Structure formats: structure tokens, C-alpha cells
């Protein structure tokens, strides 16, 4: 057993990363862990015996990261990585308690997002449709549903229930060394997103284009094919990085260079919150596990509702 070889923090980290790979931690998450370990954690803490590591060691380490100019959120991410590794050490009975529980990483604040305006999003969608109607449909869905880039790339025709007018978000596509990989969504659970008549019509139009291209190429579209594909038969999902490249071209031509692809997700959420849709529903559409997190992100869209609350209290308590 690899855990039995562990004596120092460096050895623990090596064995813990091996364990993460064995239990198939997301490739993206694993790359993040490895980067933090190799760049910062192992060089500073690697030689310390696991059973001699203290909260003071960790507090000093976080201070060192701060002096190097790392943001509080980045330092806190290192703290989470260390805590996960030490949790494994407790399971392996190498240590009795997790000293990371006693350490104090810097506090972080969730900042409200700056979502693009309706006018800017309309410009983006218009230009994207002119450049490439198929990819334009993908950006339309991004703004309409708030789906993440990888989720849109992983979308299959079998995930779209036209009769029930909804999308079943089940997977995401990520770039890995050597190609692409499908994985579960970020929250590790699927979700359903309701569609209106406009979204159904856009998908129907996209379906006709896809089938027309397939007929010209002499192939058929499998019911389980990818909705947005780099292959004429829909057998291969479009690459997430290619979606970003396309979006950058679109935003430059539309004259809204400060808008990011992920901001289309913020646009959807801000518009819904501002229109009075309850936070729990918005959180479900976004795939957030905790509505409180959604509220923190999009609280800026609520000032009008706060004014309504004041008017209600005026009426209730007026003499």
C-alpha cells in the first residue's frame, strides 16, 4: 500500500495524487492539484514529517504565498488542496487529526458579477449567426440557458426532450492531453432546464441544418449524436477551446471586446433575478448546489425588489 511509504508531507502529496488519479478525479481538478503541489506546496512544506506538521506551518505558508502576490482566493485553493491530502493521511492512520482544520487561510469575498447588457448580447448573437449559424445556435443556448461551455459541447440530441420542452444536462466535455473527455457536470449531478418556444424553434432550425449537411455527405445522424459537433455525423463533440476561439472572433466583430464567453451565463442569471424569478429556480438552471451562493453572485440585480419591500412595509405599518 502506497500510504505505508509516507513519512514526509512531500511523500504524502505524491501518494495522495496517485490516489486521486486512481479514483478518477476530474482531469482538470487533478491538473490543478499537481500544479499547486509542484509550484508551491512541496517546495515549502515537502520536507516536514507528516506527523510534525502544525497549523503554524500552514499559516506561515499562506503568509508566504501572500507575500508572493497570490490572491486570497488562490491561497484558499491551496489550503483546500492541503486539507484534502491531510484528510487522506487521517484515513491512512498516518496522523490522528487534520491540522489544516486549525489553520487560517485568508478570507475571500464573493463579488457580484458584471453581466453584459441585453444590447451587447443581441449584438453578439446577431454577429455569431452571420459568421456561423451552427455556432451561433450554441451561443444562443449559452445566453438562454446559462449552460457552461463544456456542458454545451457535451449536449446530445437525446438530451433534448422536445415534447416536455426541456434540456437534460448530464455531462460536460473537457480538453485533456491527447484529446477530449466526457465527465459529469461540475456539481456532479445532472439538471433539467426548461425551454420556451423560441429555444425549441432555434434547435429545430439547427437540426434541419445538421441533417441537410449529413444528407449531402451521405451519412445519418444518430439519435445520440452531439448537437454541436466537429464531424458531419455528429460523432465528435466540438472542442471547448474552439468555442472560445469562435466567441473571441464574434465579440471583436461585434465591438464588445470586454465580454467573456462565461458572461453569457451571468447575463441569463442577472436577467432572471432582475425579473423576479426566485433564486432557487435560477440556481437550479445554473447548476449551483447552494442557492445562497447564487444570491451572493447576483445580489446586484435585486435593488428594485428591495424598494418593493420598503413600499410593502410602508403600507403595513402606516398609521
C-alpha positions as CSV (number, residue, x, y, z in Angstrom):
1,X,0.0,0.0,0.0
2,X,1.4,3.4,-1.1
3,X,0.2,5.1,2.1
4,X,2.6,3.0,4.2
5,X,5.6,4.6,2.4
6,X,4.5,8.1,3.6
7,X,6.8,9.8,6.0
8,X,7.1,13.5,4.9
9,X,4.5,15.9,3.5
10,X,6.1,15.6,0.1
11,X,5.6,11.8,0.1
12,X,2.1,12.2,1.3
13,X,1.3,14.5,-1.5
14,X,2.8,12.1,-4.1
15,X,0.7,9.2,-2.7
16,X,-2.4,11.3,-2.4
17,X,-2.1,12.5,-6.1
18,X,-1.7,8.8,-7.1
19,X,-4.9,8.0,-5.1
20,X,-6.8,10.9,-6.8
21,X,-5.8,9.5,-10.2
22,X,-6.8,6.0,-9.2
23,X,-10.3,7.1,-8.1
24,X,-10.6,9.1,-11.3
25,X,-10.7,12.6,-10.0
26,X,-11.6,15.0,-12.8
27,X,-8.5,15.6,-15.1
28,X,-8.9,19.4,-14.7
29,X,-9.0,19.1,-10.9
30,X,-6.1,16.8,-10.9
31,X,-4.0,19.2,-13.1
32,X,-4.8,22.0,-10.6
33,X,-3.8,19.8,-7.6
34,X,-0.5,18.9,-9.3
35,X,0.3,22.5,-10.3
36,X,-0.2,23.7,-6.7
37,X,1.8,20.8,-5.3
38,X,4.8,21.2,-7.6
39,X,4.9,25.0,-7.7
40,X,4.4,25.9,-4.1
41,X,3.3,23.3,-1.6
42,X,6.1,20.7,-2.0
43,X,9.0,23.2,-2.2
44,X,7.9,24.9,1.1
45,X,6.4,22.0,3.1
46,X,7.6,18.8,1.5
47,X,10.5,18.0,3.9
48,X,8.4,18.3,7.0
49,X,7.4,15.0,8.6
50,X,3.6,14.5,8.3
51,X,3.1,13.9,12.0
52,X,5.1,17.1,12.8
53,X,3.2,19.4,10.5
54,X,1.4,22.1,12.5
55,X,-1.2,24.8,11.9
56,X,1.6,27.4,12.4
57,X,3.5,25.8,9.4
58,X,0.4,26.3,7.3
59,X,-0.3,29.8,8.5
60,X,3.3,30.8,7.7
61,X,2.9,29.1,4.3
62,X,-0.2,31.1,3.5
63,X,1.6,34.3,4.5
64,X,4.5,33.4,2.2
65,X,2.0,32.9,-0.7
66,X,0.5,36.3,0.1
67,X,3.9,38.0,0.0
68,X,4.5,36.5,-3.4
69,X,1.4,38.3,-4.6
70,X,-1.1,35.4,-4.8
71,X,-4.8,36.4,-4.4
72,X,-6.7,35.3,-1.3
73,X,-8.9,33.0,-3.4
74,X,-5.8,31.3,-4.9
75,X,-4.3,30.9,-1.4
76,X,-7.5,29.4,-0.1
77,X,-7.5,26.9,-3.0
78,X,-4.0,25.8,-1.9
79,X,-5.5,25.4,1.6
80,X,-8.3,23.2,0.3
81,X,-5.7,21.0,-1.5
82,X,-3.6,20.6,1.6
83,X,-6.7,19.8,3.7
84,X,-7.8,17.1,1.2
85,X,-4.3,15.5,1.3
86,X,-4.2,15.5,5.1
87,X,-7.7,14.1,5.2
88,X,-6.3,11.1,3.3
89,X,-3.5,10.9,5.8
90,X,-6.0,10.6,8.6
91,X,-7.8,7.8,6.7
92,X,-4.5,6.0,6.3
93,X,-3.9,6.4,10.1
94,X,-0.7,8.3,9.5
95,X,-1.9,11.2,11.7
96,X,-4.6,11.5,14.3
97,X,-6.1,14.8,13.2
98,X,-6.1,17.2,10.3
99,X,-4.1,20.3,11.3
100,X,-5.5,22.2,8.3
101,X,-8.8,22.4,10.2
102,X,-7.0,24.7,12.6
103,X,-5.1,26.8,10.1
104,X,-6.4,30.2,9.0
105,X,-6.2,30.9,5.2
106,X,-7.1,34.5,4.2
107,X,-10.8,35.2,3.9
108,X,-12.4,35.7,0.5
109,X,-15.4,37.6,-0.6
110,X,-17.8,36.6,-3.4
111,X,-18.0,39.6,-5.6
112,X,-21.1,40.3,-7.6
113,X,-20.6,39.8,-11.4
114,X,-20.7,42.4,-14.1
115,X,-23.1,40.9,-16.6
116,X,-23.3,42.2,-20.2
117,X,-26.3,44.2,-21.3
118,X,-29.2,42.9,-23.4
119,X,-28.0,45.2,-26.2
120,X,-24.5,43.7,-26.2
121,X,-25.8,40.1,-26.1
122,X,-28.1,40.9,-29.0
123,X,-25.1,42.2,-31.0
124,X,-23.1,39.0,-30.2
125,X,-25.9,36.7,-31.2
126,X,-26.6,38.6,-34.4
127,X,-22.9,38.5,-35.5
128,X,-22.4,34.9,-34.5
129,X,-25.4,33.9,-36.6
130,X,-23.9,35.7,-39.6
131,X,-20.5,34.1,-39.2
132,X,-21.6,30.6,-38.5
133,X,-25.3,29.7,-37.9
134,X,-24.4,26.4,-36.1
135,X,-22.1,28.0,-33.6
136,X,-24.5,30.9,-33.4
137,X,-27.1,28.5,-32.0
138,X,-24.6,27.3,-29.4
139,X,-24.0,30.9,-28.2
140,X,-27.8,31.5,-28.2
141,X,-28.2,28.5,-25.9
142,X,-25.4,29.7,-23.7
143,X,-27.3,33.0,-23.2
144,X,-30.7,31.4,-23.0
145,X,-29.9,28.5,-20.6
146,X,-26.8,29.6,-18.8
147,X,-25.1,26.3,-19.5
148,X,-21.4,26.1,-19.1
149,X,-19.1,25.8,-22.2
150,X,-18.3,22.1,-21.6
151,X,-21.9,21.3,-21.0
152,X,-22.9,22.7,-24.3
153,X,-20.2,20.8,-26.1
154,X,-21.4,17.6,-24.4
155,X,-25.1,18.1,-25.3
156,X,-26.6,15.3,-27.4
157,X,-29.8,15.2,-29.3
158,X,-31.1,12.5,-26.9
159,X,-30.7,15.1,-24.1
160,X,-33.3,17.3,-25.7
161,X,-36.9,16.5,-24.8
162,X,-39.0,18.5,-27.4
163,X,-42.3,17.2,-26.1
164,X,-41.5,18.3,-22.5
165,X,-39.7,21.3,-23.8
166,X,-36.5,20.9,-21.7
167,X,-32.8,20.0,-21.8
168,X,-31.3,17.3,-19.6
169,X,-27.8,18.5,-18.7
170,X,-25.9,15.3,-17.8
171,X,-22.3,15.7,-18.9
172,X,-19.5,18.1,-19.8
173,X,-16.6,17.9,-22.3
174,X,-13.1,18.9,-21.2
175,X,-9.8,19.1,-23.1
176,X,-7.2,16.5,-21.8
177,X,-3.8,15.7,-23.1
178,X,-4.3,13.8,-26.4
179,X,-8.0,14.8,-27.0
180,X,-11.3,15.2,-25.3
181,X,-13.1,13.5,-22.4
182,X,-16.7,13.5,-21.2
183,X,-17.2,13.8,-17.4
184,X,-20.0,14.6,-15.1
185,X,-21.2,18.2,-14.6
186,X,-19.3,20.5,-12.2
187,X,-21.9,19.9,-9.4
188,X,-21.6,16.1,-10.0
189,X,-25.4,15.9,-10.7
190,X,-27.5,16.5,-13.7
191,X,-30.2,19.0,-14.0
192,X,-33.2,19.9,-16.2
193,X,-33.6,23.3,-17.9
194,X,-37.0,24.3,-19.3
195,X,-37.1,25.7,-22.8
196,X,-39.6,28.1,-24.3
197,X,-41.0,28.2,-27.9
198,X,-38.1,30.4,-29.1
199,X,-35.4,27.9,-27.9
200,X,-37.3,25.0,-29.4
201,X,-37.6,26.8,-32.7
202,X,-33.8,27.6,-32.7
203,X,-32.9,24.0,-32.0
204,X,-35.3,22.7,-34.7
205,X,-33.7,25.1,-37.2
206,X,-30.3,23.9,-36.2
207,X,-31.4,20.3,-36.5
208,X,-32.5,20.9,-40.1
209,X,-29.1,22.4,-40.9
210,X,-27.3,19.4,-39.4
211,X,-29.5,16.9,-41.2
212,X,-29.1,18.7,-44.5
213,X,-25.3,18.6,-44.2
214,X,-25.4,15.0,-43.3
215,X,-27.6,14.1,-46.3
216,X,-25.2,15.9,-48.6
217,X,-22.3,13.9,-47.1
218,X,-24.2,10.7,-47.4
219,X,-24.3,10.0,-43.6
220,X,-27.1,9.8,-41.0
221,X,-27.4,11.5,-37.6
222,X,-27.6,9.0,-34.7
223,X,-30.2,10.0,-32.1
224,X,-27.3,10.0,-29.6
225,X,-25.1,12.3,-31.7
226,X,-23.7,15.5,-30.4
227,X,-25.8,18.6,-31.1
228,X,-22.7,20.7,-31.7
229,X,-20.1,18.6,-33.5
230,X,-16.9,18.9,-35.5
231,X,-18.0,15.8,-37.5
232,X,-20.7,15.8,-40.2
233,X,-22.4,12.8,-38.5
234,X,-22.2,14.4,-35.0
235,X,-19.9,11.7,-33.7
236,X,-17.4,14.0,-32.2
237,X,-18.2,17.0,-29.9
238,X,-16.9,20.4,-30.8
239,X,-13.8,21.3,-28.8
240,X,-14.4,23.7,-25.8
241,X,-11.3,25.7,-26.8
242,X,-12.7,26.1,-30.3
243,X,-15.9,27.5,-28.9
244,X,-13.8,30.2,-27.1
245,X,-11.8,31.0,-30.2
246,X,-15.1,31.5,-32.1
247,X,-16.5,33.7,-29.4
248,X,-13.4,35.9,-29.3
249,X,-13.8,36.5,-33.1
250,X,-17.5,37.2,-32.7
251,X,-17.0,39.7,-29.8
252,X,-14.3,41.6,-31.7
253,X,-16.5,41.9,-34.8
254,X,-19.5,42.9,-32.6
255,X,-17.5,45.6,-30.9
256,X,-17.9,44.3,-27.4
257,X,-14.4,43.1,-26.7
258,X,-14.7,43.1,-22.9
259,X,-17.5,40.5,-22.8
260,X,-16.3,36.9,-22.0
261,X,-18.0,33.7,-23.1
262,X,-18.8,32.9,-19.4
263,X,-20.5,36.2,-19.1
264,X,-23.4,34.9,-21.2
265,X,-24.1,32.6,-18.2
266,X,-24.1,35.7,-15.9
267,X,-26.4,37.5,-18.4
268,X,-29.1,34.8,-18.1
269,X,-28.9,34.7,-14.3
270,X,-28.9,38.5,-13.9
271,X,-31.9,38.9,-16.3
272,X,-33.9,36.3,-14.4
273,X,-33.1,37.6,-11.0
274,X,-33.9,41.1,-12.0
275,X,-37.3,39.9,-13.5
276,X,-38.3,38.5,-10.1
277,X,-37.6,34.8,-10.7
278,X,-36.8,33.2,-7.4
279,X,-33.2,32.4,-6.5
280,X,-33.8,28.7,-6.1
281,X,-35.0,28.4,-9.7
282,X,-32.1,30.4,-11.0
283,X,-29.7,28.3,-9.0
284,X,-31.2,25.1,-10.5
285,X,-30.8,26.4,-14.0
286,X,-27.2,27.3,-13.4
287,X,-26.4,24.0,-11.6
288,X,-25.4,25.6,-8.3
289,X,-25.7,23.4,-5.3
290,X,-26.5,26.2,-2.9
291,X,-28.9,29.0,-3.8
292,X,-27.1,31.2,-1.2
293,X,-24.1,31.2,-3.5
294,X,-26.3,32.3,-6.4
295,X,-27.7,35.1,-4.3
296,X,-24.2,36.3,-3.4
297,X,-23.2,36.4,-7.1
298,X,-26.3,38.2,-8.4
299,X,-27.5,40.3,-5.5
300,X,-26.8,43.4,-7.5
301,X,-29.8,42.6,-9.6
302,X,-32.1,43.0,-6.6
303,X,-32.3,46.7,-5.8
304,X,-35.7,47.1,-7.3
305,X,-37.0,44.3,-5.2
306,X,-35.6,45.9,-2.1
307,X,-37.5,49.1,-3.0
308,X,-40.7,47.0,-3.3
309,X,-40.0,45.6,0.1
310,X,-39.8,49.1,1.6
311,X,-43.1,50.0,0.0
312,X,-44.7,46.9,1.4
313,X,-43.5,47.7,4.9
314,X,-44.8,51.3,4.5
315,X,-48.2,50.1,3.7
316,X,-48.2,47.6,6.6
317,X,-47.0,50.0,9.3
318,X,-48.6,53.2,8.1
319,X,-50.7,54.9,10.7
